[in-house]
């Protein structure tokens, strides 16, 4: 495919952006006491070096509200550190346009010695404030305190000063964050803004706060300094702004002199998924298309887009002028360069597990399921080995393939043995449930990369203590994974009982009424798989909550789907016996019976350490032995990848 449009330059105000790929603003919690850290510099520098045209440094605070891991710009004392950041990023990216996104979330403080308060246009309660907000404000009120007009004017001045500092620090432009349901967005919202003064009522009044911020910014930073605004074309909230208001806001912003519109949909409160794997690529581009029809300035679209082919098509069809990508550039900073060089198979894929969001929501530094270096660029480096070793990796799952890849990149002689005839390990079955198909891309990526770096791959080869001893490796990396736990329940060996992995493998016929024992991620995904097959499903969970091991950014969506599919969800239910007609369970001290044709157990996994235990006593079989992934402890993809990367960089 020809990616001509993606790599066309475009004018944004007085700037010429070298291509149409934008790195959307993410916070990442990379700062140190609100100051630029080496980690923040390296994170943004990697993305600049990767070839992105427009790079937005997200969540820079214009007032002293913290949190400490977000960069601040509320004082001139921040300018030298930010100048060091912009100089570094510009040095890494050949012509990159570096943008400072100025953002106030939900909180504010009047002065340095004033406590942080939960504030808003009105006292309308947020449906579900983020954990990072709860952590930042010691006592979260049930409703925000409405700002006074004097306070609104003070914040407007703070924004203007911040934009001026951004220019002095060397940023090429500023983006005002008026999306995500943050403070400015709530002033725009007819749901959250119930004011009766000049900042409430009709949309022109609700936009007054934002328009005054823009005017103040132009006054203090100069009318020629490029300004962008990220705003909501639709809040996806009952009673909130829809596209009708979004179109008006766009026109008001263009009239105010904004140079680019960054179109977003959905807020932190929205009950509609926008970023999860169940959402199709480019699902919300029609909002940007509608905005583009009513303005004459560039429009950026950037919700649920990671496929370069989808991005190119959006641009070709004129639905937007730039395409914003966030998580895919966390997964692979070099995505733009690889697309330009037609190395699509070398792009490390984002698998949409939302781990990056799950980590950041409570205020922790950004991490990625598939890229161990994300957020750790300063500490995790792939450097040539001081001494070349003969490395044997046992197991072809994600941990085994990543360990083999990194070890070979460092110059070691690597052999990978996998007892099956395919690489992928348990990830092969993880791709089977609905909306998990992106995981196949990770399997394919890792399998191709280990071939490219010269790993000797031996499929259908089950390693033994004796064979390992005969190979005489210098290092053995054991990545033998985990096996399902079979619960010790009377009747578990009955003909009507089957493990979740066997269900996903479809090795045995399943009845029409299915009881799944275990409400963790595997149990929930197996239930969804069965529902797709037309089965009636119930989930029984001993704990008080279904899906406790599913990340917060994804869990609510899965629960939403399970309820919509009428899956019966039962908690605090202990199965005490399985019989041919169903199960007997204990709940609240009472015995109950649940009828079902088939019983599926999904109660977890246990590490497969048998081979490691066998070779340890054998002298010289493995002079250096490392265990990685699930054979250390059953966990997630992110743990397998990170552990394998770390071990391989130390060989």
N, C-alpha and C positions, 0 to 999 in steps of 0.2 A: 504494500500500500504506500502511496505517496503522501507524505506528511507535510506538504507544501504550506498549507495555511498555518499550521502550528508554529512554523519557523519564519513567518513573515513578521517584520517589525511593525510597530504601531505607535502612533503619537498619543500621549496622555498629557494634556496641557502642553508645556514647553518641552517635555521629555520625549525621547524616542526609546521605547522599550524594544529590546532586540528580538523577542519572540512572544508568542501569545500564551505561554505557560506561566501561571502564577502560583507561587507557594502561598497558600492561604495562611493568615496569621494564627499561630498557635502559641500559647503561653509556654507550656513545657516545664514550668517551675525550674528554670535553669540558672536564675540569678543568685547572687550571694548577698544577703542583707540589702536587697533591692538594687544592688550594684551589678554591673556587667562582670560576669565570671569567665574564666577560661572555658568552662563547659559551654556556656552560651555562645561565645565566640566561635568555638569549633563546630557546634551544631549548625549555626547559620552559615558558617564558612563552607562546610561540606555541601550544603544545598546550593550555595552560590557556585561552587566549583562544579557541581553536577549539571550546570547549564540552564537553570531556570531563568526566565526573563525578568519576572517581577517577584521579588522576595519580600514578604511582609513579616516584620518582627512583631509578633502578636502581644497584646495585653501589657502595654507600657502604661503605668499609672500616672495620671496628671495631678493627683492629690495623695497626701500621705495616709494611705489606708493599708499598705501591705498587700498580700502577704510577702514575707521576706524573700521568697524565691521568685517573685515577679519583679522585673526591672522598674525603677521609678524614674520620673522626669519632672518632679514637682519643685525642683530647686536647681539653680545654676550649677551647684556643686556636682550634679550628675553629668554635665556636658563633657568634661574630659574623658570619662570612662566610655560614654556613648560615642565620642569621636574616635576613640581607639577601636571600638567595635565596628563603626562604619568604614574606617580605613582598612581594617582587616578584611571585612566582607568584600569590599570593592576590590581588594588585591587578589582575592580568591576567585571571584567571578568576572569573566571577561565581559565587561559592559553590563553587569547586572544592575537593575534598578532596585534600590533598597528602600523600603517603606517602613515608617514607624506607625504602628497601629496604637492610637491613644484610646484608652478604654477605662471607664468606671463601671464596675459590675453592679452591685446592689447596695454598696455601703459607702459611707463618707464620714469625714471628721472635719469639724469647723476649723480646728487649729491643731498644731503638733501636740499640745497638752490636753486636747479634748478626746474623749473616748470614741472609738469607731461605732457608728450607729447604722442600723438597717433603715434605709430611707427610700423614698420614692415620690412620685407625683401625688399619690393618694395612699390611703391605708388599705389597699386591696392586697390580700394575702397571696403570696406565691404558692402555687399548688405543690411544688416539690423543690425547694431551694437546694442547690448543690451542696454536697458535704464540705467542699472547700470554703463555701460561705459560712456554713455552720461553724467550722473550725476557726475561721477568721474572727467572727464575732462571738465573744464569750457567752453572751446570753442573747439568743435569737428571739426577737419579739414575735408574737403571733401575727403581727401586721407591721408593715413599714411605717415610719413616721413621715408624714407629708412634709416636703421641703417648703420653707417660706420663700417669698419672692426675693428677699435679700440673699438667702442662701443660693438660690438659683443663679443670681447674678454673680455671686462669688465663684461658683463652679464654672460659669461661663468664662470668667477671667482666668481661672486655673487652666482651662483648656487652651485658651489663647496663648498664655505663657508657655504651656507645654509644646505647642506647635512651633513657637518661636525658638525654643531650645532645640527641638528636633532639627530645625534648619541649621542652626549654629553647630550642631553635633555632626552634620554631614549627611543626614538622611536625604534622599532624593525627593521624597514626598511624604505626606502624612495621610493615614486613613483614620477617620473618626468611626469608632465602633458604635453603631446605632442599631445593632442586631442582637441576637441571642437572648432577647428578653432582659438585657442589661438596663442600666438606669435610663439612658437616652431613649432606648426602645420603648420603655414603659411610659415615657412622656408621649410618644407617638401613638400609643395604643389606646383605642377607645374602651378597651376592657379595663386596663390598669389606671388610666387617667380619668378621674372623676372630678377634676377641679372645675370650679366655676369662675375663676379669674381669667386673665389674658393668656394663661398657659393651658387652658382646658376648653372643652367644648368641641367646636368644629375642627377639622383636620388642620387648617391653617394655624389655629391657636395651639393645637397639640404639637405642631412642628416648630413652634416659636423657639423653644429651648435649643433645638438643634440648629436652627437657622442663625440664632444669635451666637452660638459657638463658632459657626463658620465665619460669620462676619468679624468676630473678635480675633479669630485666627488670621484672617486676611489682614486685619489692621496691624497685628503685632508681628507677623512673619512676612508680610508682603503679599500683594495681590497676585504676583507672578508665581508664588510658591504652589506647586501642584497639591490639590486636596482631593482625596477619595473618601467615599462614605460607604460603609457596609450597613445595609438596612434590610428590613423584612418586607418582602413583597406579599407575604401572607403569614400570619402568626400561627395558623393551624390551631386556633383556640376558639371555642364557642363564645361568641360575643366579642371576639377580637378583630383586628384588622384583617381584611381580605385583599385580594388583588385590586379591588376598586380603590382602596386607600393607598395601596402600594404604588399605583400609577400616579396618583396625585402627589405623593411624597417625592417620587422620582422627578416630576416636573418642577416641584418647588426647589429641589436640590440643584437641578440644572440652572434654574433662574438665579440661584444664589451664587453661582460661579464654581460649583463642584466640577472636577475634571474627569472623574470616573465613578461609576456606580457599581458597587460590589453587591450583587443580589443574593439574598439569603431567604430561606423559608424555615418556619418552625422555631420555637423557643425552648428553653429548658423546661417549661411547663407543658409543652405540647404532648397530647396523647397519640400523635401520629408519628410513626418511625420515619426518619429521614436519612439516617446514615448506616443503618444495620444491613446485614447481608441479604435480608429479605426484600430490600428496596432495589429495584432494577437500576442499572447504570443510567445516568442522565434522566432520572424520573421527573425532575422538576425544572427542566430546561425551558419548558413553555412559559414559566414565570419570567425568566430573563428575556425571552422572545417578546412577550407582551410589553415589558418595560422598554426594550430597545425600539419598539415601534413608536413610542411617544417622546423620545429624547434624541438629541443629536450628538451626545457625548458617548465615549466607549462604555460598554456594559460587560461586566465580568460575571460569569456563572460558575458556581463551584460547589454544588451539593451532590454527593455520591457519584463522583466521576474519578476513575483511575485508569480506565482503558484508553490508550492513546488513539485508537481507532474511533471510539465514541467522541473523544475531544475533537478530533479532526472533522468529523461529520457535523458536529455542532457549528463549527466555524464555517465550513463549506456552505451550510444551509442558512447562514446569516442569523442564527438564533442568539449569538453572543459575539463579542469581539475578542475576549480572552477567556481562558478556561482555568479555573482555580482548582488546585489539587493540594491536599494536605497529607492524609495518612499514607498515600502511596509514595510520597516523597520522604516520609519518615522511614518507611520500609526500604526505599532505595533512593538515596539522594542523587544518584546518577541517571535517573530515569530520563530526563530530557536529552542528555548526551547520547544515551543508548538508543533512543528513538531516532535522533538525528543521524546516527551512524548505522541505522538499520540493524541493531543488535537486540531485537525485541526479546529473544529467548534468554538473554542475559539479565533481564529486568527481574529483580527480586520482588515477588508479588506481595501486595497487601492482601491478607486473607480475611479481613473485615471482622476479626474477632473482637475488636474494640478494646483490646488490652491497654492501648495507649491512653484511652479515655478513662478506663477503670483506675489506672494508676494516677492520672492527673486530677481526677475529680476530688480526691481527698487532700490534694496539695502536694503530691509526690512528684519527683522528677520523671519526665517522660521516658517511657520504655516501649519497645516494640516486640511483638511475638516472633517476628522472623528476622529481625536485624538486631543482633546483640550489641552493636556499637551505638545505636541510637541513644543519645543522651549520655553516652560514655565515651565519646570520641577521644577525649584526652587520655583515657586509661586503657581502652581496648584497641590495640593496634596489631596489625598483621605484619610481622617483621621476619626477615630471613633467619632460619635456624642457625645457631652457632655451630651445631654439629648435626650432620644428616643422619637420621635414624631409620631403621626398618620398623614401620608401624603397622600393626594389624588391628583393624577395627572389626569387631564382631557385632553384627546387627545393622540392618539397612533401613532403620526408621529415621526420623528427623535428627535425633541426637547422633546416630552413627554417621549419617551422610554429612552433617555439618562438621563433625570432628574430622572426618576424612578430607573434606574440602579444605578446611583451614590448615590442617597438617601438610597437605600436598602443596598448597599455596606457599607455605614456608620452606618448601624444598625437601621435605621428608619423602621417603619411598613408602607409599601407602597401599595396602591391600585391604579390601573390605569384603567380608564373607557374610552372605545372607542365606539362611536356610530355605527361604521361599524362592519362587521363580520370578519375583517382582520386588522392586524396592518400594519402600513406603511404610512398612511396619503397620502399626495400628492406625496410622493416618489413612490407609486405604479404606478402612471402614468408617472413619470419621467423615469421609466425603459423601456417604450414602444418605444420611438424613436430609430433609428439605433445607435448602438455602445454605448448604455447606460445600458447594461445588468449587469455590475458590481454593479450597485446600488442595485440590488436584493440581492447581498451578504451582503450589509450593513443592509438591512431590516431583513434578516434572522439572522444575527449576533446579532443585538439589541434585536430581539424577543426572541432568545434563551437565551441571557444573563439575561434578566429581569426575565425569568422563573427560571434560575439557582440561582439567588440571592433571590428568594422567593417573588417577587412582585405578588400580587393578581391581575390577569388580568380579567377584565369584558368586554367581547366583546358584541356588539349589545346592549350596554347600553348607552343611551344618558343622560348625567347628566343634571339636572335642578337646579335652585336655591333652590327649595324645597328639592330635594333629597340630595343635598350637606348639607343643614342645618340639615337634619335628620341624616346624617352620623357623624356629629360632628367631623370633622377632625381638627387637630391642625394647619395644613398647607394645602393650596390648591395651586397647581402649574397648572396654566392655560396654556395649549398648544393646543389651539383650531384652530391654523393655520390661513389660509387666504382663501378668495373666489375670483373668477375672477371678474374683473371690466367689467361691460357691458357698452360699450361706448354709449354716448348720441348722436347717429347718426340717423337721420330719416331713417326708414326702417329696423332698427336693429332687430325688432321682426318678420321680414318676415320669411316665410317658408324656404327660401334658405339661412338663416343665422344660424350659429352654433358656439359655443365657442370652443376654442382649446382643452380644457380638454374633451369635449364631442367627439371631433374628435378622440383623443387618446383612449377614452373609446369605440369607435365604436358603439355609441348608436343611430346614425343616418346615413343614407346613404349620401354619398358625391358625387357630380357630377364629371365630367371628367376635367373640367376647374375650378380651385379653386383660389380664391383671398384671401390671408391672410393679414389682417389688423394688423400691428404691427411687426416690424423687430427685436425684442429683442430675447433672447435665446429661449423662448417658441415658438415664431413665427417661428424662423429658424428651430428648431427641429421638429415642427409640419409639416413644409414644407417638410423636409427630409422624414418624415413618409409617407406623401401623395405621394411623388415621388416614394417611394418604392412600393406603391400601384398602380403605373402606371398613376397617375394624372399629368396633366399639371398645374404648380403652379406659381403664381406671389406673391411677397411680397411687400406690400406698407408700407413705414415707413415715419413718419412725419419729423424725424430728418435727418441730413445730412449723417448719417452713419448707416449701418446695423450692428446689433449685438454689440451695445455699452456696453451691460452688460455681455458680454462673455469675460472671461479672455484671455489675449494676447497669452498665450501658446496654446490655443485651437481655438481661433477665426479664425486665418488664415487658419486652416485646414478645419473648417466648411464652411468658405467662398469658399475655393477651391472646396469642394464637391458640394456646391450649384451651383456654376458656371458650373462645369462639368455636373451636372444634368440638366443644362439649365433652372434653376429656374430664372424667371424674377425678378430682384432686382431693385426696384424703391424707391428713397429717396426724401425727401422734398415734399412728396405727402400726402395731407390732404383729407381724405374721407369726403365728405359733404353730401352724400346721398347713400343709398343702394336701388337698385331697383331689380326687378325680373330677369333682364338680366345682372346684374353686378353692378358696382359702378360709381358714379360721384365723381371726385376728383378735388382738386384745387392745382395747382402747378405754382409757379412764377406768381401768379396773374391771371392765365388763368384756365378756366374750361376744364376738359377732361373727357372722358368716357372710362372705361375699361370693357370689356365683360367677364363674368364668370358665371358658373352654380351655384356655391356655394361660399358664403362669410364666412370666418372664422375670428373671432376676437380674438386677443391675445395681449391685450393692458395693461396687468398687473394685479395685485391683490390688494385687500384691506384687512386689518386685520379683523378677526372675533372676536370681543370683546363683542358680545352681552351678553354672559353668565357672563362674568366678571362684566359687568355693572349692571346686574341684582342682583348679590349677594352682591355687595358692600353695598347697603343700608340695607341689612338684618343683624341685630345685631347677632353676634356670629356665623354667617354662615361660615365665614372664618376668624378666628382671625389673620391669617397670609396669605396673598395672594401675589403670584408672577406670572407674565406673562413672558413666554419665547417663543422664536421662532417667527414665522410669525404673531402671534397675537399681538406681540409688533410692528413689522414692517415687511412687506414682504421682505425677503432677500434670502440668499443662505443657503445651507446645513451647511457650516462652521459656520455661525452665529447661527443657531439653536443649533448645537452641543455645541459650546463654551458657549453660554448663558445658556443652560440647565446645563452644567457641573458646571459652576461658581455658579449659584443659588443653585444647590443641595449641593455643598460643604459648603455653608453658612447656611444651615437650622439647 
